[in-house]
């Protein structure tokens, strides 16, 4: 997904789609931890001990995606 920044006063904002918010279990009142590795912007819920969960959370996201969109993936593969 490619996003563009939106002008917000003297700053710029990144709009987070509802699907991503649902996946991260956050809402408009959630505190977010924002960091960078020097090349990437990393945004995660602030309540996590380690904001970069890694392999386990990726596998969970894949499983959720397969559960929700498995039929669509099969149609696209054919």
Helices and strands as residue ranges (DSSP letters): E 6-8, E 11-13, H 18-24, E 32-36, E 41-45, H 55-77
